[in-house]
């Protein structure tokens, strides 16, 4: 039934693996008995789907500020050239 349902959805599924997995757990999800195996199949397919490969996108470098290349100001320049008189 599991393989037929997956075929009806148009998806490939290792039905034996699905059945063995839930049979080993007593057809329970957590502590609760499984209510809807069809929903469990859909979740199984969704969770085990291969992610669609998307090509990496180039990230444009931020424009450089020409002032970043300048050395930091001296103390006299920061304080407006005040003398310690």
N, C-alpha and C positions, 0 to 999 in steps of 0.2 A: 504493500500500500504506500509506503514511504517513497519508494522509487517512482511509482506511478504518479504520485502527487507532485514530486519534483519535476517530472517530465511534463505534467500538465502546466506547471509554472514556466516551463521552457528553460530550466536550469539543470546543470549537472550536479549530482549529489552522490556521495558514497553512502548509500542507504544503509549498508551493513555497519558502517562506522557509527552512524547516527543511532541506529537501533542498539548496537552494543553499548554505546556510551550511556544511553538512558536506561537500558536494561540493568547495567551494572549499578545504577543508582536507585533501582526499584521504581523506575518511572516517576521519580520525584524531582521537583525543582526546588532546591533548598530543602526545607522541611515539609513542603506542601506537595500533595500528589499533582501530577501533571493533569491539567484540565483540557488542554487543546493541543494535541500533537501537531496539528497543521500549523498553528502559530509557532510552535517550537521549531518546526522545519523552516519556516520563513525566517525566524531569528537566526537559526543555524546558518542558513545561506547568507544572510546579511552579515553576520559576524565573521564568517570564514571566507568572504569574498575577497579576491585579490584587489588591492587598490588600483585604480586606473592610473597608469603611468602618465604623468604630464611632464613635458620637457621643462627643464629648469629655465627660469626667466632671468635675463640679465637685469641687474639692479643698477640703475644709472648712478654714477658717483655724484655726490653733492658738489656743487660748484665751489671751488676753493676761493677763500677770501684772501686777496693779496696782502692784507694787513697781518694775517696769521704768520707770514714768513718773517716779520720784523722781530728783532730782539725785544725782550720786555723792557719797559721804561726804567730808568734809574730812579733812585729816591728823590733826587733833585727835580727830575722831570715830573714825577708823580705829585710832588707837593708844590709845584709851581716855582721852583727855584728859590724857596725861602732860605735865608741865611740863618745860621744859629748864632746870632750876635747877642 
